Amino acid sequence: MSLTRSQLLAATVATALVPTLACAQDRQPTLPPPSITEYQPRSTLVVPEHSVPRAKFPVVDLHGHPGNLSSAATIERVMTAMDELNIQVMVQAMPSSGERLTSQIEAVRAAGYADRFVFFASLDFGNVGPGSGARIAAQLEEDVRAGAVGIGEIQKSFGLTNRKADGTRLQLDDPELDVVWETAGRLGIPVFIHTGDPAEFFEPLDYNNERWLEMALFPNRQFNDRSRFPTFDDLMAERDRLIAKHPNTTWVLAHMGWHTQDLGRLGEIFDRHPNVHAEVGAILYDLGRQPRFAREFFERYADRILFGKDSFRPEEYPYYWRVFETADEYFDYYRDYHAFWKLYGMDLPDDVLRQLYYGNALRIIPRMPTNGFPG
Ligand SMILES: [Zn+2]
């Protein structure tokens, strides 16, 4: 007997599901089961809850994407949210260079908020070929003279999709760019770099993949096509070679280097490279499911981890304050496709919070405004 294509598919799916359904003496639901998006059980757990609308200490948001700050209306809107959340300084980490950078710096000054925003410069990785490194480094020097105090956020396209003039993938440790990273080191500015994405995005999209729903909702987050993308480990090895090549440059790994599902791996990078720091944007779901181990990690590497939020949605920041500052248990995260689990508070001690929220940023970013921070 030959199977039709749909029978074959059903058989494959059934086989794939056997290990996860082999509970309850192999019983199957007696009602049609809900789909993954329909099943939204409401927690009946009653435990102490602490909402934290404002951070306990003034914050530097290293990973700001507030939109273009050249309009007074945008600046006012962002400032209102910052004041409510206790964000003292926001780093503009959207791609800005040349005129796009200077117009924002001028607008912020004109609005009287020069001590509330600082600016990182972006790098143009288009068509890199011989001579590109010197050109990019010269633009960087110009942007720093205009007021930029760091580089970034370097987007994930660097390493994934940026192509060289000869059509090959631009590798993170391409020697043509060495002069750029050395220039950053000489200028004493940090390089804020986003490399790759969660490791699951590089794995097959099967029913064992923790990010199945997100990858299915956002097909452009699938990097598992080996003909187009490197593996997660190859990409991170490239990044690690880049870091090792430039020990006098200060690196800040966005999203904690996407190693939050394996903090020990990030710890090894910290141990090997004293010039590496990490930022916590958009990985709260991972910290909140390992509050005890994450707390130990944050205590051990308190001088290496910086606060950053990524997408600018004011209502999402309090989830971060709650995870960092409280010992609350089993509460919701703000996006169900990042995590289908609940969060727990890390209850960080004050000295760790201070370094995370502002101390490390004031130390590694040059010319930071110090107004509004505890002396
Ligand atoms: Zn970002």
Residues whose N, C-alpha, C, O or C-beta is under 5 A from the ligand:
A	BS01	ZN	E153 D310
